Amino acid sequence: SLLNSGWQYEGQWGGFLGTAISPYHFITANHVGGSVGQDFVLNGVHYPTISSTVSPNSDLRIWQVSTPLPLYAPLYTGSGEVGQSLVVFGRGAERGGEVRNAQNDLCGWYWGAGNYTQRWGENVVGAVVDGGASLGQLLQATFDFSAGGNEAHLSGGDSGGGMFIQDGGIWKLAGINYGVDGYFSITGQNGTGFNAAIFDAGGLFYGKDGNWNEIQNQSYDIPSAFYSTRISANEAWIMGVVPEPTAWMLVSGGLLLAYGLARRNRV
């Protein structure tokens, strides 16, 4: 069911990922950086970059490569993302130790070690949120305990990876990973707090050093979320940078099974 769901379009960009979107372009998160001349590595082949264009209204950046890419992702340009199942990709941290609140309830898992391994996971688009003038529209997905073993969150290192949803039976690029909810604290005392994949924030504190806000424990879970820059809201900018191809290339490909449940602030 996840055949050709986006893995084949994901290439390594430094310690992060980018997604091929034309024979000569890939897209990623602007905040992950990079420099002209650096290689984009797709399926083990190195493609030197020759220029880039930064979005003025989002955390997107498009890079141009010097030699043609063998395949590239179709873009989701509709408005029906909410409620859609998604597949998301990144190179973030492994699942770490348990996070428990002051009542010793399991709340989630700390971010573990980062080993730059490309991984995938599933989730559902829950909402479109406004990130403000500099970030634009973001797709939000919550980390739900009962959603199944492939339920994914994001962590540091997952920025720039692609989020894909189906449209007419075809998996299309709908978002580029930006960030997650954070920080969290168990006591709300002075300190920077921590990042974690939290499926129930009840009983924890949310915010930052000097400004912690207690999240009251409830009879229901209060999940944290991750956010990806919405491709459809940036279609005009993307098409102004990338010439629209005459036909999208779709190829067969496989997926690697990810180990662990929680994977993935700006991240």
C-alpha positions as CSV (number, residue, x, y, z in Angstrom):
1,S,0.0,0.0,0.0
2,L,3.0,2.3,0.4
3,L,4.7,1.5,-2.9
4,N,6.1,4.6,-4.5
5,S,5.0,6.8,-1.6
6,G,8.0,9.1,-1.8
7,W,11.1,7.3,-0.6
8,Q,12.5,7.2,-4.2
9,Y,12.5,11.0,-4.5
10,E,14.4,11.7,-1.2
11,G,18.0,12.6,-1.5
12,Q,20.7,13.4,1.1
13,W,21.5,17.1,1.6
14,G,24.2,17.4,4.2
15,G,22.8,15.8,7.3
16,F,19.2,16.3,6.1
17,L,17.0,15.4,3.1
18,G,15.7,17.1,0.0
19,T,13.0,16.1,-2.5
20,A,13.6,16.1,-6.2
21,I,10.8,18.1,-8.0
22,S,12.2,18.5,-11.5
23,P,15.0,17.1,-13.7
24,Y,17.2,19.9,-12.3
25,H,15.7,20.9,-9.0
26,F,15.1,19.7,-5.4
27,I,13.3,21.4,-2.6
28,T,14.1,21.4,1.1
29,A,13.8,23.5,4.3
30,N,15.7,26.8,4.1
31,H,16.8,26.6,7.7
32,V,18.9,23.5,7.1
33,G,21.4,25.6,5.1
34,G,23.8,24.4,2.5
35,S,26.1,26.1,-0.1
36,V,26.4,26.2,-3.9
37,G,28.7,23.4,-5.0
38,Q,27.6,21.0,-2.3
39,D,26.3,17.7,-3.6
40,F,22.7,16.4,-3.5
41,V,23.0,12.7,-3.3
42,L,20.1,10.7,-4.8
43,N,20.2,6.9,-4.9
44,G,24.0,7.1,-4.3
45,V,24.7,9.4,-7.2
46,H,26.2,12.9,-6.5
47,Y,24.6,15.9,-8.2
48,P,26.5,19.2,-7.7
49,T,24.4,22.3,-6.9
50,I,24.9,25.5,-9.0
51,S,22.3,27.9,-7.5
52,S,19.4,28.3,-5.1
53,T,16.3,30.3,-4.5
54,V,14.8,31.1,-1.1
55,S,11.1,31.6,-0.6
56,P,10.2,35.1,0.9
57,N,7.1,33.7,2.6
58,S,8.0,30.3,3.9
59,D,10.8,28.0,5.1
60,L,11.3,26.6,1.6
61,R,14.4,26.7,-0.6
62,I,14.8,25.3,-4.1
63,W,18.3,24.2,-5.3
64,Q,19.3,23.7,-8.9
65,V,21.8,20.9,-9.8
66,S,24.1,20.8,-12.8
67,T,23.2,17.4,-14.2
68,P,19.7,15.9,-14.6
69,L,18.0,13.9,-11.9
70,P,16.5,10.6,-13.0
71,L,13.2,11.0,-11.3
72,Y,11.2,13.7,-9.4
73,A,8.1,13.9,-7.3
74,P,4.7,15.2,-8.5
75,L,3.4,18.1,-6.3
76,Y,0.1,18.1,-4.4
77,T,-1.6,21.4,-5.4
78,G,-5.1,20.8,-4.1
79,S,-6.7,21.9,-0.9
80,G,-7.8,18.6,0.6
81,E,-4.9,17.7,2.8
82,V,-6.7,17.6,6.1
83,G,-7.8,14.1,7.0
84,Q,-5.5,12.5,4.5
85,S,-3.1,9.7,5.5
86,L,0.5,10.7,5.0
87,V,3.9,9.2,4.7
88,V,6.8,11.3,6.0
89,F,10.6,11.0,5.6
90,G,13.6,12.2,7.6
91,R,17.0,11.5,9.1
92,G,16.2,12.3,12.7
93,A,17.0,10.7,16.0
94,E,16.2,7.2,17.2
95,R,13.6,6.8,20.0
96,G,15.1,7.5,23.4
97,G,14.1,6.8,26.9
98,E,10.6,7.1,28.4
99,V,9.2,10.5,29.4
100,R,7.0,10.3,32.5
101,N,5.2,13.2,34.3
102,A,5.3,13.9,38.1
103,Q,2.6,11.3,38.5
104,N,4.8,8.7,36.8
105,D,2.4,8.4,33.8
106,L,4.1,7.5,30.5
107,C,3.9,10.6,28.2
108,G,6.2,9.8,25.3
109,W,9.9,9.3,24.5
110,Y,12.9,11.6,24.6
111,W,14.8,12.1,21.4
112,G,17.6,9.6,21.2
113,A,20.8,9.4,19.3
114,G,21.1,10.8,15.8
115,N,22.7,8.6,13.3
116,Y,21.5,10.2,10.0
117,T,19.6,7.1,8.9
118,Q,16.8,7.8,6.5
119,R,13.5,6.6,7.9
120,W,9.8,6.7,7.1
121,G,6.6,6.8,9.1
122,E,2.9,7.4,8.9
123,N,0.4,9.8,10.3
124,V,-2.6,11.9,9.3
125,V,-2.9,15.6,8.4
126,G,-4.9,17.1,11.2
127,A,-5.0,20.8,10.4
128,V,-3.6,23.7,8.4
129,V,-2.1,26.3,10.7
130,D,-0.8,29.8,10.1
131,G,2.9,30.2,10.8
132,G,2.9,33.9,10.2
133,A,4.4,36.1,7.5
134,S,7.8,34.4,7.5
135,L,6.5,30.7,7.6
136,G,3.2,30.8,5.8
137,Q,0.8,27.8,6.0
138,L,1.9,24.6,7.7
139,L,0.4,21.2,7.7
140,Q,0.0,19.8,11.3
141,A,0.0,16.2,12.3
142,T,-0.3,15.0,15.9
143,F,1.5,12.1,17.6
144,D,-1.3,9.7,18.7
145,F,-0.6,6.7,21.0
146,S,-3.4,4.5,19.6
147,A,-2.6,5.1,15.9
148,G,-0.4,2.1,15.3
149,G,3.2,1.0,15.1
150,N,4.1,3.2,12.1
151,E,2.8,6.4,13.8
152,A,5.6,9.0,13.3
153,H,6.7,12.1,15.1
154,L,9.7,14.3,14.0
155,S,13.0,15.1,15.8
156,G,16.1,17.0,15.2
157,G,17.5,16.0,11.7
158,D,14.1,15.5,10.1
159,S,13.9,19.0,8.7
160,G,13.8,19.2,4.9
161,G,12.3,15.7,4.4
162,G,9.1,15.3,2.4
163,M,5.5,14.6,3.4
164,F,3.4,12.8,0.9
165,I,-0.3,12.2,0.5
166,Q,-2.3,10.3,-2.2
167,D,-4.2,12.1,-4.9
168,G,-6.0,10.0,-7.5
169,G,-4.0,7.0,-6.4
170,I,-0.6,8.8,-6.8
171,W,1.6,9.8,-3.9
172,K,2.4,13.5,-4.2
173,L,4.6,15.9,-2.3
174,A,2.4,17.9,0.1
175,G,4.8,19.3,2.7
176,I,8.4,19.8,3.7
177,N,9.3,19.2,7.3
178,Y,9.8,22.3,9.4
179,G,9.4,21.7,13.2
180,V,7.7,20.3,16.2
181,D,6.0,21.4,19.5
182,G,8.4,22.1,22.3
183,Y,10.0,22.6,24.7
184,F,8.7,20.4,27.6
185,S,9.5,20.2,31.3
186,I,8.5,17.8,34.0
187,T,8.7,20.2,36.9
188,G,8.3,23.7,35.3
189,Q,11.3,24.9,37.3
190,N,14.2,26.9,35.8
191,G,15.9,25.1,32.9
192,T,15.7,24.9,29.1
193,G,13.5,21.9,29.1
194,F,13.7,19.1,26.6
195,N,12.4,17.9,23.2
196,A,10.5,14.7,22.9
197,A,7.9,12.8,21.0
198,I,4.9,13.3,23.4
199,F,1.6,11.5,22.9
200,D,0.1,12.9,26.1
201,A,1.4,16.3,27.5
202,G,-1.1,16.2,30.4
203,G,0.8,16.8,33.6
204,L,3.9,18.3,31.9
205,F,4.9,21.9,31.4
206,Y,5.2,23.6,28.0
207,G,7.2,26.7,27.0
208,K,10.7,27.8,27.8
209,D,13.0,28.8,30.6
210,G,11.3,31.5,32.7
211,N,7.9,31.0,31.0
212,W,6.6,27.5,31.8
213,N,2.9,26.8,31.5
214,E,1.4,23.7,33.1
215,I,-0.8,21.4,30.9
216,Q,-3.5,20.0,33.1
217,N,-3.9,16.3,33.1
218,Q,-7.1,15.2,31.5
219,S,-9.0,12.0,30.9
220,Y,-7.9,12.1,27.3
221,D,-4.5,12.4,25.6
222,I,-3.1,15.7,24.6
223,P,-0.6,14.9,21.8
224,S,2.2,17.1,20.6
225,A,2.5,17.8,16.8
226,F,4.9,18.3,14.0
227,Y,4.6,20.8,11.2
228,S,5.5,20.7,7.5
229,T,5.5,23.7,5.1
230,R,2.4,23.4,2.9
231,I,3.4,22.9,-0.8
232,S,0.0,23.8,-2.2
233,A,0.1,27.3,-0.6
234,N,3.5,27.9,-2.3
235,E,2.6,26.5,-5.7
236,A,2.9,29.9,-7.5
237,W,6.4,30.5,-6.1
238,I,7.6,27.0,-6.9
239,M,6.3,27.2,-10.5
240,G,8.0,30.6,-10.8
241,V,11.3,28.9,-10.0
242,V,10.9,25.5,-11.6
243,P,9.7,25.2,-15.2
244,E,6.7,22.9,-15.2
245,P,7.5,19.6,-16.7
246,T,5.5,18.2,-19.6
247,A,5.0,14.9,-17.7
248,W,5.7,13.6,-14.2
249,M,7.9,10.6,-14.1
250,L,6.8,7.8,-11.8
251,V,8.9,4.8,-11.1
252,S,8.7,1.6,-9.1
253,G,10.5,1.6,-5.7
254,G,10.5,0.1,-2.3
255,L,10.4,1.3,1.3
256,L,12.6,0.4,4.2
257,L,10.9,-0.5,7.4
258,A,11.6,1.9,10.2
259,Y,12.6,0.6,13.6
260,G,10.8,2.3,16.5
261,L,7.7,4.4,17.0
262,A,8.8,7.9,17.7
263,R,11.2,9.6,15.3
264,R,11.5,13.1,14.6
265,N,12.1,21.9,17.4
266,R,12.6,23.5,14.2
267,V,13.9,19.9,13.4
